[in-house]
Amino acid sequence: MKRKIINYVKNVCIVLSVLFAPLMLLAQTKEKKTQPAIRMIGRADSAGKKIYLRWAATDPQVWKINNQYGYTLERFTVLRDRNMLSVPERKLITVKPLKPQPLTAWETLAIKDSNAAVIAQALYGKDFEVSISEKGAAKIMAQSQELQQRFSFALYAADNSFDGALMAGWGYVDTDVKANEKYLYRLKTAAPQGVLKTDSTGVFISPAEYEPLPAVQEIVAQFGNHGALLSWDMHMLSRYYASYYVERSDDGGARFNRINRSPVSNFDDKDGQPTRMYFVDSLPENGKEYQYRVMGLNPFGQTGPASQIIKGKGKEMLAAVPNIRNAYVDEKGALQVNWVFDEKANDLIKGFVLQRADKATGPYKAFSDTLANSLRHAGIKKELSSSNYFTITAIAKEGEASTSFPYLVQPIDSTPPAIPTGVKAVIDTNGVVTLTWNKNTENDLMGYKVFRAQKKDEEPVPLIDSFWVRNSFKDTLSLKLLNKKVYYAVSALDERFNQSQKSALVEVKKPSVIPPSPAVLTKFKVEGNSVTLRWINSTDEDIAAHILYRKMDGDTAFELVQTFEGRSVDSFADAGLKASQKYHYYLQAKNEDGLTTNSEELIITTTSNASSKDMQITKLYAFPEADKRRIEVSWDDKIENVVEYNVYKAINGKQLTLFKVIPTAQKGLYDTDVQANTEYQYAVMAVLRSGAFSGMKAVTVKY
């Protein structure tokens, strides 16, 4: 049975040695200065019940040693229900090191899976198509080349046969998993330290992190005489797929049949080479429509979704096909195109037409007039987009034209888009902000970036990692945070990632749900039947007013005394109170949204007044002097032991407030803070040495 398997896989390898000649040459000639190591990848299944693991050595010698000693795999449960465990839970998955299955176990799989047969031959075959009859240095070189070929073939075959990788000990399927947990898998070589010293490798993954496989992109087809040449982008999907299946339908897409028994791969990984995969198919009939689709195969043996369908018909074509050698935009902004075409076919064509499209798949439109059949170069000055795909078509005098493959031209563009204008922001009562702005008009516009700042003077931060394609955006703010305002800005981004400056900041005031901080009544001074209050205003920025309330002891309701706009006033003299009376005060802070907070209540008792008629202001006059822009106020009395006079002032019937304190020798003043057509009221009260007050006398004058 052992001889049977060896003979089978040997025949497979003889065939593959021809197909994989580029790979063999690369393995022998290309220098790779990589450190011996192990690499591992993981993938969750769509049901969230399994985790697939694959690993491989990156060096032939490490690969050989690990095949002998095997691998140790352990798992650490790090997260559960998105919470990090204080101590990760360790589970040893491999009670015994994972090694390749013995040769006898490979027979069934190797017969039905040619890739598994290649793995078995690489592991157990006596030789691997490299002669070792040489001696000395030549023999050492030959053995080294044989190990490199075993290693390269085995890695390729394992990428195309997950069952084979499992049997070789290069993969594992963990079914004891839970969707609410996240694991760290750690893989180590089981070889003794003295034999092999290499770092462990790991994968951090959860069963819930399933990622659908992407479809193959940018598939194009060139149909010719009884043949089709397919091409698709493999660089963009290189982290998902290493091989591909091609399917064809000849009945309008009702049924598709796989036309390559083994998946196709690209073995040319030289720097600077094209990043597209090519596949040639022969067509039984010209003039009949054939449809193609392509699917990727990942290292876990899973096939991705089918690409978009590409279709066409075989047709008689020119044997010669033009090919664009290079194309670029010169320093003057003109497109320069060079192509090759068989000179012998010049007489068979009318000329050439250069065509352009935004995508490799088209649609293509003529970019030039018909160019002479002898030309192989053209310079054209026309407006280009950020990405342009060009083809050159040879127009046949008879039969079908022939067209080159697309050639990408991207002009150098360092000019950013215009700064977005008309940025507006509206917030609702739930804290949802709707941003809108005028749409940019650049042809190569890719999208926008939206920024937010908590303070006007701080650097705004982006709200999305990539970019936003619409000219409107919604953001949700927490109304419980203490900042009352936020600021937004928008910038534009083109397809070359040139970014405009940010727009001017737009201020958004959050609706208040938290009452303002209270004002604090800090000091008071009683002067007879007048009380002077001092306070510290609320510290909130959106305070609309402070409102003073008062009631006499025994009253049930407070009355409004005075309203002070914003935070501009921090004192007030309440005059005309009753003597020897207890009064209650509080100051209310009110914000712009109408929310209020009251200060602590303050209780004050006024002093007694002098009751004698001799303790009254006898005369009080107020004379407007328009020519001098002032009002003269004077008074007289016969009161003894006066230490000062308190003068009060009110405008247009408002509450009297303390205006000035005048010494006893001066029984008058000039008020120069006056406005025309305004009524003023003045009141004077004498302050005695005993602390008592005279009665208040008032006068009204119109200026």
VOGU-3710 file (C-alpha; in Angstrom, 3 decimals, decimal comma):
1> mkrkiinyvk> 0,000/0,000/0,000  2,884/2,371/0,785  4,340/1,811/-2,700  0,892/2,457/-4,212  0,598/5,882/-2,583  4,171/6,853/-3,450  3,656/5,894/-7,104  0,385/7,856/-7,279  1,732/11,027/-5,739  4,937/10,712/-7,758
11> nvcivlsvlf> 2,891/10,788/-10,955  1,032/13,862/-9,683  4,303/15,627/-8,905  5,724/14,852/-12,348  2,772/16,725/-13,857  2,963/19,565/-11,355  6,715/19,981/-11,860  5,945/21,234/-15,364  3,078/23,478/-14,302  4,963/24,948/-11,377
21> aplmllaqtk> 8,288/25,538/-13,105  8,221/29,284/-12,288  7,744/28,446/-8,626  10,680/26,056/-8,664  12,892/28,640/-10,309  11,862/31,249/-7,785  12,559/28,915/-4,878  16,057/28,265/-6,228  17,131/31,761/-7,222  15,381/34,426/-5,205
31> ekktqpairm> 17,133/35,427/-1,997  14,845/35,922/0,979  16,509/37,163/4,129  13,710/36,159/6,495  14,246/34,817/9,984  13,049/31,250/10,627  9,565/31,566/12,054  6,036/30,214/12,142  3,007/32,150/10,916  -0,627/31,430/11,819
41> igradsagkk> -4,009/32,738/10,648  -7,518/32,123/11,960  -11,081/32,400/10,717  -14,498/32,076/12,366  -17,274/30,203/10,589  -20,584/31,826/9,674  -22,508/29,972/12,404  -20,166/31,150/15,154  -19,574/27,560/16,301  -16,087/26,872/14,935
51> iylrwaatdp> -12,721/28,525/14,599  -10,416/27,391/11,787  -6,657/27,698/12,279  -3,848/27,334/9,714  -0,132/27,745/10,169  3,068/27,266/8,246  6,794/27,568/8,701  8,454/30,292/6,637  11,761/28,463/6,250  12,427/24,987/4,750
61> qvwkinnqyg> 14,669/23,861/7,614  12,140/24,961/10,265  9,448/23,175/8,252  11,451/19,950/8,216  12,218/20,001/11,955  8,606/20,786/12,904  7,379/17,920/10,740  9,556/15,666/12,882  8,666/17,051/16,335  5,265/18,598/15,710
71> ytlerftvlr> 3,504/21,615/17,182  1,917/22,406/20,566  -1,332/24,411/20,472  -2,907/26,044/23,506  -5,835/28,419/23,958  -6,402/31,258/26,408  -9,891/32,641/27,023  -9,232/36,385/27,370  -12,675/38,020/27,015  -16,140/36,891/28,037
81> drnmlsvper> -19,208/39,014/27,300  -16,756/41,751/26,203  -15,214/41,853/29,684  -11,556/40,980/30,172  -10,987/38,098/32,554  -8,729/38,867/35,504  -6,845/35,643/34,796  -7,078/34,151/31,260  -8,373/30,574/31,215  -5,787/28,234/29,645
91> klitvkplkp> -6,658/25,111/27,716  -4,041/22,798/26,210  -5,553/21,675/22,912  -2,807/19,285/21,890  -2,254/16,588/24,488  0,318/15,255/22,046  2,147/17,461/19,521  0,421/17,813/16,152  2,453/15,922/13,529  1,819/14,672/9,994
101> qpltawetla> -0,264/11,484/9,868  1,680/8,336/8,902  1,894/7,551/5,199  -0,643/4,718/5,387  -3,323/7,140/6,618  -3,030/9,272/3,451  -4,163/6,690/0,898  -7,892/7,476/0,758  -7,481/11,270/0,718  -4,515/11,232/-1,681
111> ikdsnaavia> -6,453/9,266/-4,311  -9,331/11,786/-4,445  -7,345/14,958/-3,674  -4,250/15,592/-5,795  -3,080/18,379/-3,469  -3,130/15,969/-0,530  -1,078/13,604/-2,679  1,509/16,341/-3,224  1,724/16,932/0,535  2,230/13,212/1,156
121> qalygkdfev> 4,962/13,053/-1,500  6,687/16,119/-0,009  6,613/14,512/3,441  7,376/10,880/2,662  8,610/10,596/-0,935  12,059/9,088/-1,332  13,083/11,824/-3,735  11,440/14,919/-5,183  12,537/15,003/-8,820  16,040/16,257/-7,932
131> sisekgaaki> 19,017/14,023/-8,690  21,261/13,363/-5,691  23,837/11,248/-7,507  26,362/14,046/-7,305  29,019/14,071/-4,652  30,548/16,663/-2,362  29,366/20,263/-2,735  27,143/19,375/-5,692  25,347/16,796/-3,586  24,803/19,283/-0,741
141> maqsqelqqr> 23,404/21,825/-3,235  21,084/19,235/-4,755  19,782/18,176/-1,346  19,180/21,815/-0,427  17,240/22,335/-3,647  15,200/19,214/-2,986  14,243/20,443/0,504  13,274/23,831/-0,947  11,062/22,126/-3,534  9,421/19,862/-0,962
151> fsfalyaadn> 8,761/22,910/1,200  7,364/25,055/-1,663  5,146/22,320/-3,102  3,820/21,403/0,335  2,868/24,999/1,181  1,092/25,487/-2,129  -0,764/22,175/-1,881  -1,816/22,873/1,724  -3,268/26,228/0,647  -5,477/24,327/-1,789
161> sfdgalmagw> -6,392/21,396/0,487  -7,449/22,171/4,034  -8,064/18,460/4,663  -4,490/17,804/3,599  -3,235/20,568/5,902  -5,127/19,005/8,823  -3,587/15,586/8,141  -0,145/17,189/7,935  -0,565/18,817/11,351  -0,610/22,310/9,827
171> gyvdtdvkan> -4,163/23,192/10,794  -6,846/22,685/13,420  -10,609/23,192/13,797  -11,709/24,204/17,302  -15,364/23,270/17,878  -15,371/23,859/21,647  -16,022/27,592/21,338  -18,610/30,105/22,532  -19,763/33,165/20,637  -19,507/35,432/23,710
181> ekylyrlkta> -15,814/34,645/24,241  -12,602/35,732/22,584  -9,520/33,529/22,526  -5,795/33,832/22,109  -4,403/30,766/20,348  -0,683/30,236/20,827  1,328/27,824/18,690  4,828/26,642/19,607  7,231/24,160/18,144  7,564/20,934/20,101
191> apqgvlktds> 11,204/20,630/19,075  13,760/20,789/21,924  15,455/24,158/22,419  18,779/22,696/21,416  17,354/21,560/18,074  15,265/24,606/17,106  14,860/27,979/18,731  11,995/30,028/17,271  9,317/32,336/18,632  5,771/31,192/19,187
201> tgvfispaey> 2,965/32,659/17,081  -0,629/33,430/17,891  -4,084/34,507/16,750  -6,590/36,579/18,762  -10,102/35,782/17,528  -13,736/35,261/18,582  -16,326/32,918/17,023  -18,532/36,010/16,625  -15,987/37,712/14,348  -17,138/36,050/11,147
211> eplpavqeiv> -16,142/37,987/8,052  -17,878/37,082/4,760  -15,486/36,311/1,948  -15,421/39,009/-0,750  -16,217/38,490/-4,396  -13,482/38,712/-7,009  -13,315/42,254/-8,427  -12,541/43,927/-11,760  -12,960/40,854/-13,935  -12,532/41,587/-17,637
221> aqfgnhgall> -12,506/39,316/-20,663  -10,960/39,608/-24,104  -12,753/37,426/-26,658  -10,945/36,377/-29,808  -10,907/33,669/-32,393  -12,103/30,534/-30,567  -10,670/31,825/-27,328  -11,143/34,077/-24,316  -8,545/35,690/-22,081  -9,857/36,453/-18,584
231> swdmhmlsry> -8,199/38,836/-16,169  -9,065/39,936/-12,625  -7,542/41,829/-9,710  -5,717/39,493/-7,333  -3,694/42,063/-5,377  -6,733/43,522/-3,643  -7,804/40,066/-2,398  -4,356/38,611/-1,724  -5,008/38,367/2,019  -8,100/36,235/1,324
241> yasyyversd> -7,266/34,016/-1,652  -4,213/32,296/-3,097  -6,071/30,313/-5,789  -9,144/30,666/-7,967  -11,753/28,597/-9,794  -13,154/29,675/-13,168  -16,660/28,626/-14,269  -18,261/28,913/-17,708  -21,835/28,779/-18,966  -22,874/28,178/-22,573
251> dggarfnrin> -26,657/28,265/-21,970  -27,236/31,892/-20,993  -26,215/31,459/-17,366  -28,622/28,639/-16,499  -25,735/26,347/-15,564  -22,084/27,054/-14,858  -19,399/24,363/-15,097  -15,973/24,572/-13,495  -13,414/24,524/-16,294  -10,246/24,204/-14,201
261> rspvsnfddk> -10,134/21,010/-12,145  -7,350/22,390/-9,994  -7,463/26,005/-8,799  -5,260/28,456/-10,668  -2,592/30,446/-8,843  -0,011/33,077/-9,656  3,582/32,047/-8,864  5,284/35,171/-10,165  5,695/37,385/-7,070  8,600/39,431/-8,389
271> dgqptrmyfv> 8,594/43,089/-7,421  7,077/45,433/-9,988  5,047/42,735/-11,769  1,327/43,289/-12,606  -1,124/42,489/-9,854  -3,690/40,796/-12,077  -4,401/37,115/-12,639  -4,810/35,802/-16,201  -6,637/32,716/-17,466  -6,921/31,481/-21,054
281> dslpengkey> -9,885/29,406/-22,236  -10,601/27,929/-25,658  -14,107/28,327/-27,106  -15,785/25,537/-29,088  -17,668/27,975/-31,338  -17,308/31,519/-32,590  -20,437/33,668/-32,520  -21,944/31,890/-29,513  -22,243/33,712/-26,208  -20,288/32,336/-23,268
291> qyrvmglnpf> -20,510/33,589/-19,693  -17,739/33,428/-17,103  -17,458/33,925/-13,385  -14,555/33,523/-10,938  -14,458/32,399/-7,292  -11,575/32,591/-4,840  -10,332/29,681/-2,703  -8,904/30,512/0,742  -6,374/28,451/2,777  -9,243/26,913/4,777
301> gqtgpasqii> -10,689/25,223/1,697  -13,586/27,697/1,564  -14,809/29,099/-1,736  -15,850/32,747/-1,879  -18,895/34,156/-3,698  -18,928/34,278/-7,456  -17,742/37,412/-9,190  -19,952/39,428/-11,472  -20,634/37,604/-14,724  -18,611/38,625/-17,760
311> kgkgkemlaa> -19,803/37,478/-21,164  -18,899/37,624/-24,827  -18,565/35,757/-28,079  -15,649/34,315/-29,969  -15,003/36,159/-33,216  -12,624/36,358/-36,098  -10,070/39,017/-35,192  -6,878/40,476/-36,337  -4,045/38,206/-35,466  -2,129/41,263/-34,313
321> vpnirnayvd> -3,260/42,975/-31,124  -2,000/46,409/-30,049  -0,482/46,732/-26,605  0,056/49,947/-24,659  3,667/50,023/-23,459  3,371/53,148/-21,347  1,130/56,164/-20,877  1,601/59,206/-18,715  0,719/62,885/-18,317  3,632/65,188/-19,114
331> ekgalqvnwv> 4,612/68,424/-17,377  2,297/70,408/-19,685  -0,715/68,299/-18,768  -0,893/66,389/-22,060  -1,469/62,638/-22,231  1,405/60,781/-23,901  0,690/57,209/-25,078  3,094/54,693/-26,636  1,963/51,347/-28,005  3,279/48,444/-30,064
341> fdekandlik> 1,630/46,698/-33,013  2,942/44,274/-35,603  4,138/46,364/-38,542  3,197/43,549/-40,924  -0,473/44,107/-40,069  -0,491/47,851/-40,898  -2,148/47,258/-44,263  -4,953/45,272/-42,605  -6,192/48,163/-40,463  -7,654/51,623/-41,083
351> gfvlqradka> -5,881/53,044/-38,040  -6,069/53,248/-34,261  -8,533/54,777/-31,796  -7,624/55,569/-28,210  -10,493/54,866/-25,791  -11,012/55,889/-22,166  -13,133/54,717/-19,184  -13,391/55,418/-15,457  -13,147/51,691/-14,657  -11,187/48,825/-16,135
361> tgpykafsdt> -14,477/47,132/-17,034  -15,726/50,183/-18,963  -17,795/51,493/-20,602  -15,127/52,922/-22,904  -15,582/56,012/-25,070  -13,415/57,292/-27,896  -10,752/59,669/-26,593  -9,123/60,394/-29,944  -9,952/60,612/-33,609  -8,754/57,787/-35,834
371> lanslrhagi> -4,971/57,749/-35,749  -2,876/56,723/-38,752  -2,022/53,014/-38,978  1,694/53,823/-38,972  1,612/55,714/-35,663  2,843/54,155/-32,421  2,651/57,292/-30,287  0,068/59,991/-29,624  -0,020/63,139/-27,501  -3,468/64,470/-26,570
381> kkelsssnyf> -4,343/67,465/-24,378  -7,740/66,798/-22,787  -9,199/66,949/-19,298  -8,631/63,753/-17,295  -10,158/62,330/-14,144  -8,135/61,178/-11,159  -8,218/57,584/-12,511  -8,305/56,845/-16,246  -8,234/53,478/-18,021  -7,092/53,585/-21,660
391> titaiakege> -7,198/51,010/-24,440  -5,899/51,276/-27,993  -8,028/49,640/-30,693  -6,833/48,638/-34,140  -9,725/49,237/-36,583  -9,713/46,374/-39,081  -10,516/46,996/-42,731  -12,415/43,705/-42,669  -13,720/41,739/-39,701  -13,433/42,534/-36,022
401> astsfpylvq> -11,117/45,104/-34,494  -8,546/44,162/-31,871  -8,175/46,023/-28,584  -5,395/46,127/-26,023  -5,799/45,466/-22,326  -6,588/48,515/-20,180  -3,741/50,754/-18,999  -4,224/52,893/-15,896  -3,152/56,551/-15,938  -3,417/58,672/-12,799
411> pidstppaip> -2,333/62,306/-13,229  -0,397/63,871/-10,383  -2,904/65,836/-8,336  -1,914/67,713/-5,194  -4,711/70,306/-5,261  -7,285/69,744/-2,506  -11,018/70,268/-3,054  -12,717/73,505/-2,071  -13,583/74,047/1,582  -17,216/72,966/2,178
421> tgvkavidtn> -19,613/75,905/2,485  -23,004/76,482/4,032  -22,353/74,261/7,043  -25,370/74,276/9,362  -26,168/72,343/12,527  -29,535/71,769/14,208  -29,975/69,919/17,517  -33,202/68,442/18,871  -34,287/67,928/22,470  -32,766/64,427/22,525
431> gvvtltwnkn> -29,299/65,700/21,646  -29,349/64,506/18,000  -27,408/66,951/15,819  -28,156/67,131/12,081  -25,328/68,649/10,042  -25,854/69,799/6,448  -23,628/71,605/3,959  -23,457/72,455/0,271  -22,267/69,613/-1,945  -18,839/70,074/-3,519
441> tendlmgykv> -18,715/70,083/-7,321  -15,278/68,501/-8,002  -15,382/65,514/-10,388  -12,842/63,592/-8,309  -14,527/64,239/-4,972  -14,420/61,116/-2,802  -16,223/62,367/0,294  -16,026/64,434/3,438  -14,565/64,323/6,923  -16,669/65,584/9,838
451> fraqkkdeep> -14,992/67,000/12,941  -16,202/67,899/16,433  -14,673/69,898/19,280  -15,916/70,212/22,855  -14,354/73,663/23,176  -13,954/76,445/20,643  -10,203/76,734/21,146  -9,349/73,015/20,973  -8,383/70,997/17,888  -11,474/69,277/16,399
461> vplidsfwvr> -11,270/65,478/16,106  -12,738/63,396/13,236  -15,979/61,543/13,969  -15,373/58,800/11,373  -12,194/56,880/10,545  -12,473/56,981/6,760  -14,772/59,448/4,966  -18,462/60,325/4,562  -20,034/60,369/1,087  -23,196/62,426/1,723
471> nsfkdtlslk> -23,464/66,143/2,476  -25,405/65,542/5,684  -24,421/63,832/8,918  -26,067/62,955/12,233  -24,310/62,976/15,593  -25,694/62,236/19,046  -24,537/64,234/22,068  -24,814/63,359/25,740  -26,946/66,038/27,394  -25,642/65,052/30,819
481> llnkkvyyav> -22,108/66,266/30,154  -21,376/69,677/31,632  -20,207/71,430/28,457  -23,026/73,600/27,133  -21,760/73,934/23,560  -20,008/71,852/20,925  -18,435/72,864/17,626  -18,437/71,178/14,226  -16,396/71,552/11,037  -16,294/69,739/7,683
491> salderfnqs> -13,495/69,192/5,152  -13,609/67,685/1,651  -11,473/64,779/0,372  -10,709/63,858/-3,238  -9,801/60,487/-4,741  -6,090/61,206/-4,267  -6,726/61,823/-0,575  -6,019/65,536/-0,922  -7,932/67,133/1,924  -9,258/70,682/2,075
501> qksalvevkk> -8,971/72,972/5,053  -11,738/72,641/7,616  -14,772/74,857/7,287  -15,445/77,567/9,847  -16,600/76,125/13,166  -20,357/75,896/13,624  -21,509/76,323/17,222  -24,244/74,096/18,617  -25,825/74,899/21,971  -27,008/71,780/23,759
511> psvippspav> -30,537/71,876/25,242  -30,267/72,083/29,021  -31,448/69,219/31,155  -29,334/70,182/34,171  -30,391/73,300/36,162  -27,761/76,033/36,499  -25,415/76,301/39,449  -26,913/78,590/42,161  -25,904/82,131/42,990  -24,621/82,708/46,540
521> ltkfkvegns> -25,748/85,633/48,747  -22,482/86,490/50,507  -22,858/89,835/52,318  -25,452/92,351/53,409  -25,495/95,758/55,070  -28,479/97,212/56,932  -28,817/100,978/56,959  -32,111/101,857/58,672  -34,856/100,831/56,320  -32,419/100,082/53,466
531> vtlrwinstd> -30,609/96,777/52,825  -27,572/96,419/50,530  -27,058/92,859/49,267  -23,945/91,377/47,647  -23,655/87,995/45,941  -21,617/85,702/43,711  -23,358/85,055/40,395  -23,933/81,571/38,962  -20,802/80,324/37,171  -22,703/78,882/34,173
541> ediaahilyr> -21,997/80,540/30,821  -25,587/80,379/29,566  -27,159/82,368/32,420  -29,886/84,667/31,069  -30,700/86,511/34,301  -30,503/86,644/38,089  -33,809/87,479/39,789  -34,091/88,824/43,358  -37,144/87,879/45,438  -38,236/89,261/48,832
551> kmdgdtafel> -40,981/88,817/51,418  -41,685/90,192/54,889  -41,719/87,850/57,817  -45,213/86,407/58,074  -46,053/86,737/54,355  -46,704/83,526/52,426  -45,467/84,539/48,979  -42,270/86,148/47,741  -42,445/89,149/45,431  -40,068/89,945/42,582
561> vqtfegrsvd> -37,761/92,826/43,499  -35,423/93,183/40,540  -34,201/91,270/37,469  -30,532/91,518/36,522  -29,573/90,486/32,980  -26,801/87,894/32,649  -24,013/88,096/35,212  -23,196/91,808/35,041  -24,543/92,845/38,494  -23,441/91,474/41,865
571> sfadaglkas> -24,967/93,953/44,370  -28,242/95,755/45,011  -29,575/98,276/47,552  -33,180/97,588/48,510  -34,540/100,905/49,872  -37,855/102,044/51,319  -38,275/99,070/53,647  -40,131/99,215/56,943  -38,075/99,872/60,052  -37,477/97,112/62,592
581> qkyhyylqak> -38,929/94,515/60,200  -37,613/91,042/59,322  -37,230/90,354/55,563  -36,494/87,121/53,639  -34,438/87,200/50,396  -33,303/84,680/47,789  -31,644/85,069/44,377  -32,767/82,890/41,471  -30,363/81,932/38,613  -32,146/81,355/35,283
591> nedglttnse> -30,432/79,953/32,145  -31,272/80,513/28,494  -33,462/77,389/28,399  -35,585/78,580/31,330  -34,192/76,203/33,956  -33,784/77,842/37,379  -31,951/77,301/40,664  -32,592/79,272/43,880  -29,934/80,405/46,312  -30,100/79,762/50,025
601> eliitttsna> -32,612/82,045/51,779  -31,209/85,083/53,658  -33,114/86,650/56,596  -32,370/90,301/57,487  -33,882/92,675/60,098  -33,963/96,430/59,397  -33,093/99,000/62,113  -35,420/101,590/63,634  -35,818/105,034/62,107  -35,588/108,384/63,864
611> sskdmqitkl> -39,218/109,377/64,410  -38,865/113,059/65,414  -39,955/115,709/62,961  -36,568/117,339/63,500  -34,963/114,194/62,073  -36,368/114,633/58,564  -34,912/115,988/55,306  -36,654/119,355/55,007  -35,875/120,307/51,431  -34,967/118,353/48,281
621> yafpeadkrr> -34,632/119,845/44,817  -33,653/118,489/41,391  -32,927/120,946/38,566  -32,187/119,841/34,965  -29,369/121,792/33,321  -29,593/120,771/29,679  -26,878/123,133/28,529  -24,421/121,452/30,892  -25,863/117,940/30,365  -26,493/117,338/34,054
631> ievswddkie> -29,061/117,407/36,843  -28,327/119,342/40,020  -29,646/117,685/43,205  -29,585/119,611/46,531  -31,219/119,269/49,949  -31,313/120,711/53,417  -32,142/119,579/56,950  -31,772/120,505/60,617  -30,610/117,121/61,808  -27,757/116,838/64,270
641> nvveynvyka> -25,072/114,129/64,452  -25,306/113,277/60,733  -22,318/111,236/59,519  -23,310/110,935/55,832  -26,163/111,098/53,340  -27,361/108,172/51,190  -28,605/109,310/47,781  -30,820/106,900/45,780  -31,728/107,057/42,105  -34,311/105,457/39,823
651> ingkqltlfk> -35,002/105,758/36,082  -38,488/105,898/34,561  -40,247/104,632/37,672  -38,028/101,635/38,344  -36,801/100,500/41,774  -34,688/103,034/43,710  -31,095/101,915/44,134  -28,223/103,437/46,095  -26,560/106,017/43,861  -23,960/107,788/46,007
661> viptaqkgly> -22,867/108,334/49,648  -22,259/112,059/50,336  -20,312/113,536/53,304  -22,160/115,828/55,767  -20,515/119,046/54,571  -21,850/118,517/51,034  -25,613/118,778/50,652  -25,855/118,361/46,935  -24,399/116,747/43,815  -24,360/116,881/40,038
671> dtdvqantey> -25,584/113,823/38,119  -23,938/113,769/34,689  -25,076/110,230/33,798  -28,348/111,359/32,246  -30,195/110,929/28,952  -32,614/113,286/27,191  -36,378/112,702/27,516  -35,889/110,521/30,581  -37,607/110,762/33,947  -35,388/110,450/37,033
681> qyavmavlrs> -36,298/110,025/40,703  -33,894/110,935/43,510  -34,243/110,191/47,234  -32,063/111,265/50,183  -31,759/109,779/53,676  -29,450/110,927/56,498  -27,364/108,377/58,406  -26,904/109,272/62,106  -23,966/108,558/64,378  -26,225/106,255/66,424
691> gafsgmkavt> -26,848/104,106/63,358  -30,400/105,315/62,976  -31,700/106,806/59,737  -33,813/109,806/58,972  -36,908/109,554/56,922  -36,428/109,353/53,131  -37,431/112,294/50,996  -37,879/111,861/47,217  -38,231/114,102/44,181  -38,919/113,427/40,473
701> vky> -37,549/115,402/37,533  -37,663/115,031/33,742  -34,527/115,793/31,815
//
